Every structure is written in structure tokens, then in C-alpha cells.
Amino acid sequence: MNIPRLVIAAPSSGSGKTTVATGLMAAFSERGLAVSPHKAGPDYIDPGYHALATGRPGRNLDAFMCGPELVAPLFAHGAAGCDLAVVEGVMGLYDGAAGRGELASTAQVAKLLRAPVVLVVDASSQSRSVAALVHGFASFDPQVRLGGVILNKVGSDRHEAMLREALEEAGMPVLGVLRRAPQVAAPSRHLGLVPVAERRADALAAVSALADQVRAGCDLEALLALARTAPALSCEAWSPERALFPHPAPSGRHQPHPASPAFEARGPGRSPGGRPVVAVAGGAAFTFSYAEHAELLTAAGAEVVPFDPLRDEALPRGTTGLVIGGGFPEVYAPELSANEPLRRAVADFAAAGGPVAAECAGLLYLARSLDGKPMCGVLDADARMSERLTLGYREAVAVSDSALAATGTRLRGHEFHRTVIEPGSGAAPAWGFTRPERRVEGFVQQGVHASYLHTHWAAEPSVALRFTGAAAATAAAPVTAVVATRP
């Protein structure tokens, strides 16, 4: 597979990676190129802006959660058929999982993809020193190919001339110069940028302005030429079907996994095509999800149907499985609380034993209350905002059998929240963390698996298969409380 590609990196966070990466994606898309957007690391928010810029799903490449061996296959899956791929880095170029060397760093992703790196440098408080900075990043790891620099926050023509002169002496191409432009900065809050779903019209305008800025300040032809120097990747593209059913039968079709549900029968909890219906929360309050999760559920045999807990008063028709991912329910607590019919439907579904997979925001939504506002009351726990940011990678093992994971299932995940829930775990916890500290966390009760931990199911596809099987079992013996329908 030979997809032209660039990795957009920086010496540190706050240098302008998102500005440049999103602007490049939009500018090349406007030229008629099919651009595949990617983000190194676990972040959910930036890929929303990438998707807006390209019209394609923003996809994450996380070497910690998925393992280095899956980075290139997942990239190839997302970039198939595209003219160009742009990968936005995470933190500084060489920053990765704490205490793990290069693991999960932008540099590691660039090496796994054999992709040239463009370094975005905040030049606002330096001139000739920029050459020493860039030289250090270029020489630190000879396997990382630094193909050029984009200078951000340049103050004047004279400032630009000094910077260019210094980098010319260092032999480093300047591929773009961006002046200060606060009018296109995206607003942020306690966990980063405000997601696209919360400000779509303004986000569209911001992405368009970023494209204009990048088009005016960057040498797009030189950047495209650099992207085309990336050699072909020899890996096979990741496939949700192959991940779930890796052993082909003699006929060439994949053999069903022993945990695979049977879909022959029809019932009240099945779609017209005979597939169990898995409802996935979305809308402005639940914006965090990885594209591969829905793809795995679909490949496992489910019909994935989105719904919006801020708007919809009933679960989708025939729901037999419920996935509530991450997001910002704390921002919308009054609105979520006011939607009493849906809260009651979710509580009834869980009480009847329906399978529910809830991560972070989903955990809060299932609680008894959030910042004093009534939530679904599925869990005997209360959540509230906190001053403390909980952030970092985790190594976890399932300590209770659930609809999502069998006891002993090991996953790597990520925590990212400014809320606390009390108690932090139930009688049957969801996960036991082994690193960086030992503790149990989350709740397993009946069909519910609820936890703060964000996971990437491509790393352990069995969870999608197990959850779809639980949804299929619910379809065979439908939960009467979820037969509520919406127009």
C-alpha cells in the first residue's frame, strides 16, 4: 500500500499542531484530494475537527492502547483509497507513555508508518535559536525523518526573515510560515477543545479559516511532494471482519468464532434484517467514540443505531444492546436530567438485564445523580465535578464477568476526566488496574459494565463479539421495557 502521508509534530503541546494539521486537511480536501485524517494518541476531540475538514472519519493511532503492531494496519484501513493521509501528533514529538520510552509517542508512530515529519514550531519568542531547537529534534533519533518546518505565530516580516536565515544555515526547509491569527482559534475548556458537535456552525467557519490561513502561508506543493516520498507499507490493512473471524474456512469464508451469536431467527428485538440492534449514544453530550467500535459491532452482526440523549425520549426501536461512550455530560447535566422519559427507558432496560457498555460519560449518565441533577439511577452512586484532573494510560484486567469482557480479559486504556463518582466501584468492580497504581474501578451489575476507562476495541475484538452476543441473547428473549419506539 502506497499512500502519500505526513506526520504533523511539534516540540511541545500548544505549538499549533491542530491548527496546521486541520488546516492542511481542509486545504488539500478543497483541492479535490481524498484526505485521510488521523490522530496519534487517545484524543477524541481533534478527530472531530479532522472529520469536518475532510468528510471522512477521524481515526486514532495509539500504540499504547492497540499495540505498535496495529498502528500501520489501522492506518492502512482508514487511508485505503485516499490520495493523502495527514497524521496529527500528540504532545511533543518524542513524548509518549510515562516511563515507557518512545511508546505511544508521535516519533514512534512516524517510524511505524515510515512517514516524513513536519515540525510545527511556535516561533513567537525566538529567532536564531530556532535552528538549534530544530537541529536537536532532527538529530535526536536518526530513524525519525524530519522533512521540514512550519513556523507558527510569526510576528512580522523581519521576524520571518531572521527565522528563515537561521534555518537555512541549519539546512532545514521552511515549508510554511503562519502569522498570529487568534480569530481562528477554537475555544477550549477543562478537557481541551470544545467538540465539533457542540459548535458545528462555528467549527465549520473555523476550519474554513484554517484552510485559508494554511493555504496562504504554506507551500502545499512542497508538502505534497514530501508526503509522496513516503515508501510503500508492506502491512495488510486491518479489517473488522478479519479481526473477529481470523480463520478462513476452506470455502474462503471466515469461520464463526465460538462466541459469535447466531442471527437466523427474527424477533421483536431484531432489525428487519434479523440483526440485534445496538443503540449508541451520540449528540453533543456524548461525542467520544472510536470509529472502529461501530465497525466491529457491525461486523459481529449488530445493527448500530445512533441516538441522542439530549433529544430522543425513547431508545431506538427494538434496542437489545446499549453503548454509552465518553463526552461532556457535566456540561449538559440539566438537559440530560430534564429528559426523564429516556432516563426511565435506560433504567428499565438495565433493570431488565439488557447489556449496557458505558465509558466515562456513560458511567456518569448511569449514576443516581451528576452535580445534584438526577440521572438514570442505574448505579447506586453519585457523580460531581472536581478540581482534580485524572489523566493517563492504564493497564487493566477484568475482575468481574460482564456482557463486555470475561474475567481475566486484559486491556490497556486511558482515563481522562475532571469528575469523581462515589463510591468509585461496586460490589462487582469492572476493572482492576495493575499500572500505574493498583486499584479496582467501575461497576458490573446484571448486564451493565460501567467504568471511567476508555478502551480501543481493535486491541481486543472479543469484547465487541461478546457484547453483540449478549445483545443477540436479549433479542431472543426481548426486554419488554425497551420496546418503546420513537417516530
C-alpha positions as CSV (number, residue, x, y, z in Angstrom):
1,M,0.0,0.0,0.0
2,N,1.5,3.3,-1.0
3,I,-0.4,6.3,0.4
4,P,1.4,9.7,0.5
5,R,1.5,10.7,4.1
6,L,2.8,13.3,6.5
7,V,3.0,13.4,10.3
8,I,2.5,16.8,11.8
9,A,4.5,17.1,15.1
10,A,5.8,19.8,17.4
11,P,8.4,20.3,20.1
12,S,5.6,20.6,22.7
13,S,1.9,20.9,23.2
14,G,0.4,24.2,22.4
15,S,2.7,24.8,19.4
16,G,-0.1,24.7,16.8
17,K,-0.3,21.1,15.6
18,T,-4.1,21.0,15.5
19,T,-4.2,24.4,13.6
20,V,-1.7,23.2,11.0
21,A,-3.0,19.6,10.7
22,T,-6.6,20.6,10.4
23,G,-5.8,23.5,8.0
24,L,-3.8,21.2,5.8
25,M,-6.5,18.5,5.7
26,A,-9.1,21.2,4.7
27,A,-6.8,22.9,2.2
28,F,-5.9,19.7,0.4
29,S,-9.6,18.5,0.5
30,E,-10.7,21.7,-1.1
31,R,-8.3,20.9,-3.9
32,G,-10.2,17.7,-4.6
33,L,-7.9,15.3,-2.9
34,A,-9.3,12.5,-0.8
35,V,-7.6,13.1,2.5
36,S,-7.4,10.5,5.3
37,P,-7.3,12.1,8.8
38,H,-5.5,10.5,11.7
39,K,-4.5,11.5,15.3
40,A,-1.7,9.9,17.3
41,G,-2.7,9.1,20.8
42,P,-6.1,8.6,22.5
43,D,-7.6,12.1,22.0
44,Y,-11.2,12.1,20.8
45,I,-11.8,15.8,20.2
46,D,-9.3,16.7,17.5
47,P,-10.5,13.9,15.2
48,G,-13.9,15.6,15.2
49,Y,-12.3,18.7,13.6
50,H,-10.4,16.4,11.2
51,A,-13.6,14.8,10.1
52,L,-15.1,18.2,9.5
53,A,-12.1,19.2,7.4
54,T,-12.1,16.0,5.2
55,G,-15.5,14.5,5.2
56,R,-14.0,11.2,6.5
57,P,-14.0,9.7,10.0
58,G,-11.1,10.9,12.1
59,R,-9.1,7.8,13.3
60,N,-6.7,7.4,16.2
61,L,-3.4,5.6,16.1
62,D,-2.5,4.7,19.6
63,A,0.5,2.4,20.1
64,F,-0.2,2.0,23.8
65,M,-3.8,1.0,23.7
66,C,-3.7,-1.0,20.5
67,G,0.0,-2.1,20.4
68,P,2.7,-0.9,17.9
69,E,1.8,-3.9,15.7
70,L,-1.7,-2.4,14.9
71,V,-0.6,1.2,14.1
72,A,0.2,0.6,10.4
73,P,-2.7,-1.8,9.7
74,L,-5.2,0.6,11.3
75,F,-3.7,3.4,9.3
76,A,-4.0,1.4,6.1
77,H,-7.6,0.6,6.9
78,G,-8.5,4.2,7.3
79,A,-6.4,5.5,4.4
80,A,-7.5,3.0,1.8
81,G,-8.3,4.7,-1.5
82,C,-7.1,8.1,-0.4
83,D,-4.7,10.4,-2.2
84,L,-3.1,11.7,1.0
85,A,-3.0,11.0,4.7
86,V,-2.3,13.6,7.4
87,V,-1.4,12.4,10.9
88,E,-1.6,14.9,13.8
89,G,0.9,14.1,16.5
90,V,0.4,14.1,20.3
91,M,2.3,16.4,22.8
92,G,5.9,16.9,21.8
93,L,7.4,14.7,19.1
94,Y,9.3,12.4,21.5
95,D,6.7,12.4,24.4
96,G,4.9,9.1,25.0
97,A,3.6,6.9,27.8
98,A,5.2,7.9,31.1
99,G,8.2,5.7,31.9
100,R,7.9,3.7,28.6
101,G,10.5,5.3,26.4
102,E,9.1,6.1,23.0
103,L,6.0,4.0,23.4
104,A,2.9,5.9,22.1
105,S,4.9,8.9,21.0
106,T,4.5,10.7,17.7
107,A,8.0,9.7,16.8
108,Q,7.1,6.0,17.2
109,V,4.0,6.4,15.1
110,A,6.1,8.2,12.4
111,K,8.6,5.3,12.4
112,L,5.9,2.6,12.3
113,L,4.3,4.4,9.3
114,R,7.7,5.3,7.7
115,A,6.3,8.8,7.2
116,P,8.2,12.1,6.9
117,V,7.6,14.5,9.8
118,V,6.8,18.2,9.6
119,L,7.7,20.1,12.8
120,V,5.4,22.9,13.8
121,V,7.4,25.4,15.8
122,D,6.0,28.2,17.9
123,A,8.4,30.9,16.9
124,S,6.8,33.7,18.9
125,S,9.7,34.2,21.4
126,Q,12.8,33.3,19.4
127,S,14.8,34.0,16.3
128,R,18.2,32.3,15.6
129,S,17.7,29.8,18.4
130,V,15.0,28.1,16.3
131,A,17.9,26.5,14.4
132,A,19.3,24.9,17.5
133,L,15.9,23.7,18.6
134,V,15.1,22.1,15.2
135,H,18.6,20.6,14.9
136,G,18.1,18.9,18.2
137,F,14.8,17.4,17.2
138,A,16.2,16.3,13.8
139,S,19.2,14.6,15.3
140,F,17.8,13.1,18.5
141,D,16.6,9.9,16.7
142,P,18.1,9.2,13.2
143,Q,15.2,6.9,12.4
144,V,12.8,9.9,12.5
145,R,12.9,11.7,9.2
146,L,12.3,15.4,9.7
147,G,11.4,16.7,6.3
148,G,10.8,20.4,7.1
149,V,9.4,23.0,9.5
150,I,6.3,25.2,9.6
151,L,6.8,28.3,11.7
152,N,3.8,29.3,13.7
153,K,2.9,32.6,15.4
154,V,5.5,34.6,13.5
155,G,5.2,38.3,14.4
156,S,6.5,40.3,11.4
157,D,8.3,40.2,8.0
158,R,11.6,40.9,9.8
159,H,11.0,38.2,12.3
160,E,10.3,35.8,9.5
161,A,13.5,36.7,7.7
162,M,15.6,36.0,10.8
163,L,13.9,32.7,11.3
164,R,14.4,31.7,7.7
165,E,18.0,32.7,7.7
166,A,18.8,30.6,10.8
167,L,17.0,27.5,9.4
168,E,18.7,27.9,6.0
169,E,22.1,27.7,7.8
170,A,20.9,24.6,9.5
171,G,19.8,23.1,6.2
172,M,16.2,22.6,7.2
173,P,13.5,23.5,4.7
174,V,10.8,26.0,5.8
175,L,7.5,24.7,4.4
176,G,5.3,27.3,5.8
177,V,5.0,30.5,7.9
178,L,1.8,31.3,9.8
179,R,1.2,34.7,11.4
180,R,-0.7,35.1,14.7
181,A,-4.4,34.6,14.0
182,P,-6.4,34.4,17.2
183,Q,-9.7,34.8,15.2
184,V,-9.5,31.2,14.1
185,A,-8.5,29.7,17.5
186,A,-11.1,27.1,18.6
187,P,-12.5,27.6,22.1
188,S,-11.4,25.2,24.9
189,R,-12.4,24.2,28.4
190,H,-11.4,21.8,31.1
191,L,-10.6,18.8,28.8
192,G,-9.4,20.6,25.7
193,L,-11.1,21.9,22.6
194,V,-14.9,22.2,22.6
195,P,-16.1,19.3,20.4
196,V,-17.4,19.9,17.0
197,A,-20.9,18.6,17.9
198,E,-21.3,21.4,20.3
199,R,-20.5,24.2,17.9
200,R,-20.9,22.8,14.4
201,A,-21.6,26.1,12.6
202,D,-18.7,27.9,14.3
203,A,-16.5,24.9,13.8
204,L,-17.2,24.9,10.1
205,A,-16.2,28.5,9.9
206,A,-13.1,27.9,11.9
207,V,-12.0,25.0,9.7
208,S,-12.6,27.1,6.6
209,A,-10.5,29.9,8.1
210,L,-7.7,27.5,9.0
211,A,-7.7,26.3,5.4
212,D,-7.3,29.8,4.2
213,Q,-4.5,30.5,6.6
214,V,-2.6,27.4,5.7
215,R,-3.1,27.9,2.0
216,A,-1.8,31.4,2.3
217,G,1.2,30.6,4.5
218,C,2.3,27.1,3.5
219,D,3.9,25.6,0.4
220,L,1.2,23.0,-0.4
221,E,3.1,21.7,-3.4
222,A,6.3,21.1,-1.4
223,L,4.3,19.4,1.4
224,L,2.6,17.1,-1.1
225,A,5.9,16.3,-2.7
226,L,7.3,15.5,0.7
227,A,4.3,13.2,1.5
228,R,4.9,11.3,-1.7
229,T,8.4,10.4,-0.6
230,A,7.0,8.0,2.0
231,P,7.7,4.4,0.9
232,A,5.1,1.7,0.5
233,L,3.8,0.0,3.6
234,S,4.1,-3.8,3.5
235,C,1.4,-4.5,6.1
236,E,-2.1,-5.8,5.4
237,A,-4.9,-3.3,6.2
238,W,-6.8,-4.0,9.4
239,S,-10.3,-5.4,8.8
240,P,-13.1,-5.7,11.4
241,E,-14.2,-9.0,9.9
242,R,-10.8,-10.5,9.9
243,A,-10.1,-9.2,13.4
244,L,-13.3,-11.0,14.6
245,F,-13.1,-14.1,12.4
246,P,-9.4,-14.7,11.7
247,H,-9.6,-18.3,10.4
248,P,-11.0,-18.7,6.9
249,A,-12.9,-21.8,6.1
250,P,-11.9,-23.9,3.1
251,S,-14.6,-22.1,1.1
252,G,-12.8,-18.9,1.7
253,R,-15.4,-17.6,4.1
254,H,-14.4,-16.9,7.7
255,Q,-15.3,-19.4,10.3
256,P,-17.6,-18.0,13.1
257,H,-15.9,-17.5,16.4
258,P,-17.3,-19.8,19.1
259,A,-18.7,-16.7,20.9
260,S,-20.4,-15.5,17.7
261,P,-24.2,-15.1,18.0
262,A,-26.5,-16.8,15.6
263,F,-28.7,-14.5,13.7
264,E,-31.1,-16.7,11.8
265,A,-34.2,-16.1,14.0
266,R,-36.2,-12.9,13.9
267,G,-37.8,-11.4,17.0
268,P,-39.1,-8.1,18.5
269,G,-35.5,-7.2,19.4
270,R,-34.1,-7.6,15.9
271,S,-33.9,-5.3,13.0
272,P,-35.8,-6.2,9.7
273,G,-32.5,-7.8,8.6
274,G,-32.6,-10.1,11.6
275,R,-29.7,-8.4,13.4
276,P,-29.7,-7.4,17.1
277,V,-30.0,-3.6,17.5
278,V,-27.2,-1.9,19.4
279,A,-28.1,1.7,20.3
280,V,-25.1,4.0,20.5
281,A,-25.4,7.3,22.4
282,G,-24.3,10.4,20.4
283,G,-25.1,14.1,20.1
284,A,-23.4,17.0,21.9
285,A,-23.2,15.3,25.3
286,F,-21.6,12.0,24.1
287,T,-19.0,12.8,21.4
288,F,-16.2,10.4,22.3
289,S,-16.0,7.3,20.2
290,Y,-13.6,5.4,18.0
291,A,-14.8,4.6,14.5
292,E,-13.6,1.0,14.8
293,H,-16.1,0.3,17.6
294,A,-19.1,0.7,15.4
295,E,-17.3,-1.2,12.6
296,L,-16.6,-4.1,14.9
297,L,-20.1,-4.2,16.2
298,T,-21.5,-4.3,12.6
299,A,-19.0,-7.0,11.6
300,A,-20.0,-9.0,14.7
301,G,-23.6,-9.0,13.4
302,A,-25.2,-6.0,15.1
303,E,-27.2,-3.2,13.6
304,V,-25.7,0.0,15.1
305,V,-28.3,2.8,15.6
306,P,-27.3,6.2,17.0
307,F,-29.5,8.2,19.4
308,D,-29.2,11.5,21.2
309,P,-29.9,11.5,24.9
310,L,-30.4,15.3,24.8
311,R,-33.1,15.0,22.1
312,D,-34.6,11.5,22.0
313,E,-37.2,10.5,24.5
314,A,-37.0,6.7,23.8
315,L,-34.4,4.2,22.8
316,P,-34.3,3.3,19.2
317,R,-36.9,0.7,18.1
318,G,-36.0,-2.8,19.1
319,T,-32.9,-1.9,21.1
320,T,-31.2,-5.0,22.6
321,G,-27.8,-3.5,23.5
322,L,-26.8,-0.1,24.6
323,V,-23.4,1.6,24.3
324,I,-22.9,5.0,26.0
325,G,-19.4,6.3,25.4
326,G,-17.5,9.4,26.6
327,G,-18.2,13.1,26.3
328,F,-19.3,16.0,28.5
329,P,-22.5,15.1,30.4
330,E,-21.4,17.6,33.1
331,V,-21.9,20.4,30.6
332,Y,-25.4,19.2,29.8
333,A,-26.5,17.8,33.2
334,P,-29.7,19.9,33.4
335,E,-30.8,18.9,29.9
336,L,-30.0,15.2,30.4
337,S,-31.8,15.3,33.7
338,A,-34.8,17.0,32.1
339,N,-35.2,14.2,29.6
340,E,-37.0,12.0,32.1
341,P,-38.6,9.6,29.6
342,L,-35.2,8.5,28.2
343,R,-33.7,8.2,31.7
344,R,-36.5,6.0,32.7
345,A,-36.2,3.9,29.5
346,V,-32.4,3.4,30.1
347,A,-33.1,2.4,33.8
348,D,-35.8,0.0,32.7
349,F,-33.5,-1.6,30.1
350,A,-30.7,-2.1,32.6
351,A,-33.1,-3.4,35.3
352,A,-34.4,-6.0,32.9
353,G,-30.8,-7.2,32.3
354,G,-30.2,-5.7,28.9
355,P,-26.4,-5.4,28.1
356,V,-25.0,-1.9,28.6
357,A,-21.4,-0.8,28.0
358,A,-20.7,2.6,29.5
359,E,-17.4,4.5,29.4
360,C,-16.7,7.7,31.4
361,A,-19.6,10.0,30.4
362,G,-21.7,6.9,30.2
363,L,-20.7,6.0,33.7
364,L,-21.9,9.4,34.9
365,Y,-25.1,9.2,33.0
366,L,-26.0,5.8,34.7
367,A,-25.3,7.3,38.1
368,R,-28.0,8.3,40.5
369,S,-27.0,12.0,40.1
370,L,-24.5,14.3,38.5
371,D,-23.7,17.6,40.2
372,G,-27.0,17.2,42.1
373,K,-29.1,16.6,38.9
374,P,-31.0,13.3,38.7
375,M,-29.5,10.9,36.1
376,C,-30.7,7.4,35.2
377,G,-30.2,5.8,38.6
378,V,-28.9,2.6,37.3
379,L,-25.9,2.7,39.7
380,D,-26.1,3.4,43.4
381,A,-23.5,6.2,43.1
382,D,-23.4,9.9,42.7
383,A,-21.0,11.9,40.5
384,R,-19.7,15.5,40.6
385,M,-17.2,17.8,39.1
386,S,-13.8,18.0,40.7
387,E,-10.8,20.3,40.7
388,R,-8.5,17.4,40.1
389,L,-7.7,16.2,36.5
390,T,-7.4,12.4,36.3
391,L,-5.3,11.7,33.2
392,G,-3.2,8.9,31.9
393,Y,-2.8,5.4,30.4
394,R,-3.9,2.4,32.4
395,E,-3.3,-1.3,32.3
396,A,-6.4,-3.2,33.3
397,V,-7.8,-6.7,33.8
398,A,-11.5,-7.5,34.0
399,V,-12.2,-8.7,37.6
400,S,-15.9,-9.5,37.0
401,D,-17.7,-11.3,34.2
402,S,-19.8,-8.9,32.2
403,A,-21.5,-8.5,28.9
404,L,-18.4,-6.7,27.7
405,A,-15.5,-8.8,29.0
406,A,-14.8,-12.2,30.6
407,T,-13.0,-12.2,33.9
408,G,-9.2,-12.1,33.2
409,T,-9.5,-10.1,29.9
410,R,-6.6,-7.7,29.8
411,L,-6.8,-4.3,28.1
412,R,-4.9,-1.1,28.0
413,G,-6.9,2.0,28.3
414,H,-7.0,5.7,29.1
415,E,-8.5,7.8,31.8
416,F,-9.4,11.5,31.1
417,H,-11.9,13.3,33.4
418,R,-12.4,16.0,35.9
419,T,-15.2,14.3,37.8
420,V,-15.4,11.8,40.6
421,I,-18.0,9.2,41.4
422,E,-18.7,8.0,44.9
423,P,-18.3,5.1,45.5
424,G,-15.7,4.5,42.8
425,S,-16.6,0.9,42.4
426,G,-19.5,-1.5,43.1
427,A,-19.7,-4.9,44.8
428,A,-18.5,-6.3,41.5
429,P,-15.9,-3.9,40.0
430,A,-15.4,-3.6,36.3
431,W,-11.6,-3.4,36.2
432,G,-8.5,-4.0,38.3
433,F,-5.7,-1.6,37.4
434,T,-2.2,-3.0,37.5
435,R,-0.3,0.1,36.4
436,P,0.4,2.8,37.3
437,E,-1.2,2.1,40.6
438,R,-3.2,-0.9,41.9
439,R,-6.9,-0.3,42.5
440,V,-10.3,-1.6,41.4
441,E,-12.7,0.7,39.5
442,G,-16.2,0.6,37.9
443,F,-19.4,-1.4,38.2
444,V,-20.7,-4.7,36.9
445,Q,-24.3,-5.5,37.7
446,Q,-26.7,-7.6,35.7
447,G,-25.9,-6.7,32.1
448,V,-24.2,-3.4,32.9
449,H,-20.5,-2.7,32.5
450,A,-19.7,0.9,33.6
451,S,-16.3,2.4,34.1
452,Y,-14.2,5.6,33.7
453,L,-11.7,3.6,31.4
454,H,-11.7,4.4,27.7
455,T,-10.7,1.4,25.7
456,H,-10.0,0.7,22.0
457,W,-11.8,-2.4,20.9
458,A,-9.4,-3.1,18.0
459,A,-6.9,-4.2,20.6
460,E,-9.3,-6.9,21.9
461,P,-12.1,-7.5,19.3
462,S,-13.6,-10.2,21.5
463,V,-15.3,-7.5,23.6
464,A,-17.4,-6.5,20.5
465,L,-18.2,-10.1,19.8
466,R,-19.1,-10.8,23.4
467,F,-21.3,-7.7,23.6
468,T,-23.1,-8.4,20.3
469,G,-23.7,-12.0,21.6
470,A,-25.3,-10.5,24.7
471,A,-27.5,-8.2,22.6
472,A,-28.5,-11.2,20.4
473,A,-29.5,-13.2,23.5
474,T,-31.6,-10.2,24.6
475,A,-33.2,-10.2,21.2
476,A,-34.1,-13.9,21.6
477,A,-35.8,-13.1,24.9
478,P,-36.7,-9.5,24.4
479,V,-36.8,-7.0,27.2
480,T,-40.3,-5.6,27.3
481,A,-39.2,-2.2,28.7
482,V,-37.2,-1.4,25.6
483,V,-39.9,-2.0,23.0
484,A,-40.7,1.8,23.4
485,T,-40.4,3.3,20.0
486,R,-39.7,6.7,18.5
487,P,-41.0,8.1,15.2
